[in-house]
Each structure stands twice: as C-alpha cells, then as structure tokens.
Amino acid sequence: MISPREGPFDLAIIGAGASGLMAAATGARAGMSTVVLDLNDRPGAKLSLTGGGRCNILPADFDPGAYVTSSSRNSLAKILRRWSPSLARSFFEEAGVRPEPEEGTGKLFASSTTDGAASVVRTLVRIASDAGAVFMFRSRVIDIEPSGGRWKVRLEGGGTVDARSVMIATGGRSWPGTGSGGWGFTMAARLGHRVRQAYPALVPLRSEDAGFAGLSGIVVHAAISSRFEGRPFTVEGPLLFTHRGFSGPVTMDASHAFTGAEEAPAALLVRWGRPDASEWERTLLSGKGRILGALGEHLPSRLAALLLERAGLRPEARFAELDRPGRLSLLAVLTRFPLPVCGHCGWDEAEVTGGGVALEEVDPGSMESRLHPGLHLAGEVLDAFGPVGGWNLYWAWLTGRMAGRA
Ligand SMILES: Cc1cc2nc3c(=O)[nH]c(=O)nc-3n(C[C@H](O)[C@H](O)[C@H](O)COP(=O)(O)OP(=O)(O)OC[C@H]3O[C@@H](n4cnc5c(N)ncnc54)[C@H](O)[C@@H]3O)c2cc1C
C-alpha cells in the first residue's frame, strides 16, 4: 500500500482524509493512475475518530438549507444536487459498509460496533488500492505549481510528484492533531482563490455564568435561534451544561453565529424544553400551585429553579401570585433566553471549520478550480459545513467523489 513514486500520475490527491479517500476510490476505479499523499503515517486520522469511532456516516434526513456558507447558496445547491445521500448510501452498502440507524435518534452510523469508522477507512483504502492507487504517507506537501499543462507537487524534504491533475483535500483547521493545519487555505489563497477567513464551527461554547456551571452534566432539550450573516436560523436538540459552558449538538450547531461573526455576534436565544412558545404561554396562564412544579414537568428541576430565579421569582412562588409583568418576564426567560457566552473551546474541539475557498470559484460538477485547470478542491477546505449528524462526511463524500470522477 505504501510505495513512493514520482509519477507521472493522472491524479495527485493531497490528503488521505474522508474526501481524499473517496476521491482516490472514485478516480482509481475510473482508471486514473492515482497517488494519495498525506503527512500522517496512516490514512483517515480524523475519519477514524468520527461519531466516537462509530462514524455517523450520512445524514438521516436531508435539507440543503441546513448547510452554512458565506458563498453563493446557488453554487452550494448545484453541488448538493450531484450525488444524493441515498446514492452515497448505496455506494457504501455495495462496498460492504452498511449504514445502520441508531435506535432512538435514527442517526446513520457505519456500524453498531466501535470499529465502524475504522472499517470505513479500510474499505475506501481497499477500493482505491485494488484499483491501483498508490499511497505515500509521511509526505507533507509544501507547494504545488502548474507547469506545462501539468502540476508539480513539492514535498517537504525535497521530493516532487508530477501529475496531470492535483486535488487539495487537506481539510480545514479543526482538530489539528489529525493533520489538518490549514495548509489548503494558504495554498488556495496563494493560487489566487478567494478564501473566507476560517473560524471554528460545531464547537462547544464557554461561559462565566456560575449558575449554569453548577448544572454541569445535565442535558436538556433546547432550541437556539440566532442570525448568521443576516440570515435567521433556529436549531433544536440536546444541550449539555459543562463546567466551562455549553456543549451538545444544539450548542455546536448554533456556535458559528458566535465564532463566525465578523462584527458583534448576534445573541443566541434559547427556548428551553420541548414546549414551543405558545405552549409555555398556556402553561403559565393556566397553571395552578407552585410554578416550579409546572416548569419541572418539562425541564430538569435544577434548571427550572435557576430560570425561575433569573426571572426574578422566588423558588416557592405560586401561579396565584404571578402578575402580568412577572408572567411576561418568566415567559421571556423560558423562550428567548440570551445564552451567556463569553468564548469558545477553539480549534482543538471544533468538529469542523467554517469559511474556506469560495464555492463560486469551483465547477459544481467536477470541483475543478475556475482559475486553474487541473486543480480540484474537496471537503472541508471549501466554504461549507453542515450540522452535527453525518452532514459533514456527506459533504466530504460528495465533493471527493465529484473531484475524483473528473
Ligand atoms: C472528533 C470529530 C468527530 C467527527 N464526527 C463526525 C461524524 O460522525 N459525522 C460527520 O459527518 N462528520 C464528523 N466530523 C467532521 C468530519 O470528520 C470532517 O468534516 C471530515 O473528516 C473532513 O474531511 P476532509 O477530507 O475534508 O479533511 P480531513 O479528514 O481533515 O483530512 C485532511 C487530510 O489532509 C492531510 N493534510 C493536511 N495538510 C497536508 C499537507 N500539507 N500535506 C499532506 N497532507 C496534508 C491531513 O493529514 C489529513 O489526513 C467529525 C470531526 C471531528 C473532529
């Protein structure tokens, strides 16, 4: 599997992550002589960690509107139309990786065993290797340059690889310990591409609010509404209180409103529990007895007590004594509570990177650069990411496949 060569190759893929491996499997199967270069000593360092090792391989449902990008949404939609999640699922099933819905959540994992992510890596490497792809590990690419209708890929330490096409599949900056240090952004910018400033996304948020820190370990269902680049959005799911602030899927899905804001970030407004705003209003209008008891039917009791306090009410307060201003204040705390956020947990804990190479600058059918013929880009280096739950691997599969096919 590891066999250093200089080429010439049809395709040199930089990065043996999710998008690079899918591109290698696709390109090599299509008959292209393919080389995959990675600075790590093994393929799929990040992919092996996904879904806690089980690999949440594809989204269970699909809404193109859930992807975040600062590029044209039209360009995004054109890319997302190319290979549906159900076709991607068929691809994996035929390859022997059966995505299985998780009981309770319906999330699609590569396997119910902890070996799921590793088996995805093995499967893609096997398909690519069987079709003749060459893997070169411990090969850090430091530069690429067009040369006489071909590309020269320069390696740290002096080697070069020659290829007709080159693909940047080097990921973003999240979890840099897996090899993704942001080189692709630097290289794309050097080649003249517009690269939107990278920011950590799907990342836990920090808080200095001691009241919430005291709830560390508690999980509550919540909806968070905010704005990103003028676009309102609402995400819903489990929120986890931690000793440092807030985590869990819903916090991570909303975190870009804080981390990606170019000016003052918009507030993250929380609606606590499963009731929507009108159900909470009805509860407050028709409740009897202690207010804390009614809130506790929908919320963990310690959170209910804290929210009551934040609304300026005593823990033993009863509905009978709740006047209109008190009710409106409690309703606001329950349905539009500004999450007290003071920072985020950084690249080491961000599941993906926001920002990246502008989507308008790649052809949606081939992921080929519109500036440089023969240069392709795939995966997290591009300016798009989706919510937690298989959406980002789907983006890597999709863009890797389009680039590999081309
Ligand atoms: C802990 C964790 C869990 C996750 N779980 C899920 C999940 O369950 N489902 C989901 O959809 N998404 C998940 N994600 C997100 C998903 O893993 C990424 O979106 C996806 O792996 C990105 O793929 P990629 O190919 O773009 O980049 P990467 O997988 O990061 O691969 C990039 C590769 O490029 C190599 N590289 C970088 N620079 C160079 C260079 N100069 N020379 C040579 N090689 C280089 C790196 O070594 C790396 O191997 C998770 C992310 C994390 C961090």
The ligand as an SDF file (V2000), in Angstrom:
LIG
                    3D

 53 58  0  0  0  0  0  0  0  0999 V2000
  -13.8910   14.3310   16.6050 C   0  0  0  0  0  0  0  0  0  0  0  0
  -14.6590   14.5210   15.3300 C   0  0  0  0  0  0  0  0  0  0  0  0
  -15.7670   13.7350   15.0810 C   0  0  0  0  0  0  0  0  0  0  0  0
  -16.4960   13.9300   13.9050 C   0  0  0  0  0  0  0  0  0  0  0  0
  -17.5680   13.1060   13.6670 N   0  0  0  0  0  0  0  0  0  0  0  0
  -18.2670   13.2550   12.5270 C   0  0  0  0  0  0  0  0  0  0  0  0
  -19.3450   12.3730   12.2180 C   0  0  0  0  0  0  0  0  0  0  0  0
  -19.6060   11.4120   12.9430 O   0  0  0  0  0  0  0  0  0  0  0  0
  -20.0450   12.6030   11.0700 N   0  0  0  0  0  0  0  0  0  0  0  0
  -19.7400   13.6390   10.2260 C   0  0  0  0  0  0  0  0  0  0  0  0
  -20.4210   13.8190    9.2170 O   0  0  0  0  0  0  0  0  0  0  0  0
  -18.6800   14.4500   10.4480 N   0  0  0  0  0  0  0  0  0  0  0  0
  -17.9360   14.2770   11.5740 C   0  0  0  0  0  0  0  0  0  0  0  0
  -16.8560   15.0820   11.7950 N   0  0  0  0  0  0  0  0  0  0  0  0
  -16.4270   16.0230   10.7340 C   0  0  0  0  0  0  0  0  0  0  0  0
  -15.6850   15.2500    9.6170 C   0  0  0  0  0  0  0  0  0  0  0  0
  -14.7870   14.3350   10.2210 O   0  0  0  0  0  0  0  0  0  0  0  0
  -14.9180   16.1990    8.6970 C   0  0  0  0  0  0  0  0  0  0  0  0
  -15.8150   17.1350    8.1680 O   0  0  0  0  0  0  0  0  0  0  0  0
  -14.2520   15.4220    7.5460 C   0  0  0  0  0  0  0  0  0  0  0  0
  -13.4010   14.4160    8.0470 O   0  0  0  0  0  0  0  0  0  0  0  0
  -13.4540   16.3620    6.6610 C   0  0  0  0  0  0  0  0  0  0  0  0
  -12.8270   15.5820    5.6620 O   0  0  0  0  0  0  0  0  0  0  0  0
  -11.6540   16.1910    4.7660 P   0  0  0  0  0  0  0  0  0  0  0  0
  -11.2630   15.1290    3.8230 O   0  0  0  0  0  0  0  0  0  0  0  0
  -12.0500   17.4960    4.2060 O   0  0  0  0  0  0  0  0  0  0  0  0
  -10.4750   16.5170    5.7870 O   0  0  0  0  0  0  0  0  0  0  0  0
   -9.6610   15.6040    6.8190 P   0  0  0  0  0  0  0  0  0  0  0  0
  -10.4210   14.3720    7.1490 O   0  0  0  0  0  0  0  0  0  0  0  0
   -9.2740   16.5170    7.9230 O   0  0  0  0  0  0  0  0  0  0  0  0
   -8.3730   15.1320    6.0090 O   0  0  0  0  0  0  0  0  0  0  0  0
   -7.3860   16.0190    5.5800 C   0  0  0  0  0  0  0  0  0  0  0  0
   -6.0880   15.2300    5.4160 C   0  0  0  0  0  0  0  0  0  0  0  0
   -5.1330   16.0770    4.7540 O   0  0  0  0  0  0  0  0  0  0  0  0
   -3.8640   15.8370    5.3150 C   0  0  0  0  0  0  0  0  0  0  0  0
   -3.0290   17.0280    5.0930 N   0  0  0  0  0  0  0  0  0  0  0  0
   -3.2460   18.3000    5.5010 C   0  0  0  0  0  0  0  0  0  0  0  0
   -2.2830   19.1210    5.0510 N   0  0  0  0  0  0  0  0  0  0  0  0
   -1.4170   18.3560    4.3420 C   0  0  0  0  0  0  0  0  0  0  0  0
   -0.2240   18.6340    3.6150 C   0  0  0  0  0  0  0  0  0  0  0  0
    0.2790   19.8610    3.5350 N   0  0  0  0  0  0  0  0  0  0  0  0
    0.3960   17.5950    3.0060 N   0  0  0  0  0  0  0  0  0  0  0  0
   -0.0820   16.3310    3.0690 C   0  0  0  0  0  0  0  0  0  0  0  0
   -1.2150   16.0190    3.7380 N   0  0  0  0  0  0  0  0  0  0  0  0
   -1.8800   17.0180    4.3590 C   0  0  0  0  0  0  0  0  0  0  0  0
   -4.1440   15.5930    6.7880 C   0  0  0  0  0  0  0  0  0  0  0  0
   -3.0890   14.8490    7.3950 O   0  0  0  0  0  0  0  0  0  0  0  0
   -5.4750   14.8330    6.7470 C   0  0  0  0  0  0  0  0  0  0  0  0
   -5.2620   13.4380    6.7660 O   0  0  0  0  0  0  0  0  0  0  0  0
  -16.1120   14.9220   12.9660 C   0  0  0  0  0  0  0  0  0  0  0  0
  -14.9850   15.7000   13.2200 C   0  0  0  0  0  0  0  0  0  0  0  0
  -14.2580   15.5160   14.3920 C   0  0  0  0  0  0  0  0  0  0  0  0
  -13.0430   16.3620   14.6430 C   0  0  0  0  0  0  0  0  0  0  0  0
  1  2  1  0
  2  3  1  0
  2 52  2  0
  3  4  2  0
  4  5  1  0
  4 50  1  0
  5  6  2  0
  6  7  1  0
  6 13  1  0
  7  8  2  0
  7  9  1  0
  9 10  1  0
 10 11  2  0
 10 12  1  0
 12 13  2  0
 13 14  1  0
 14 15  1  0
 14 50  1  0
 15 16  1  0
 16 17  1  0
 16 18  1  0
 18 19  1  0
 18 20  1  0
 20 21  1  0
 20 22  1  0
 22 23  1  0
 23 24  1  0
 24 25  2  0
 24 26  1  0
 24 27  1  0
 27 28  1  0
 28 29  2  0
 28 30  1  0
 28 31  1  0
 31 32  1  0
 32 33  1  0
 33 34  1  0
 33 48  1  0
 34 35  1  0
 35 36  1  0
 35 46  1  0
 36 37  1  0
 36 45  1  0
 37 38  2  0
 38 39  1  0
 39 40  1  0
 39 45  2  0
 40 41  1  0
 40 42  2  0
 42 43  1  0
 43 44  2  0
 44 45  1  0
 46 47  1  0
 46 48  1  0
 48 49  1  0
 50 51  2  0
 51 52  1  0
 52 53  1  0
M  END
$$$$
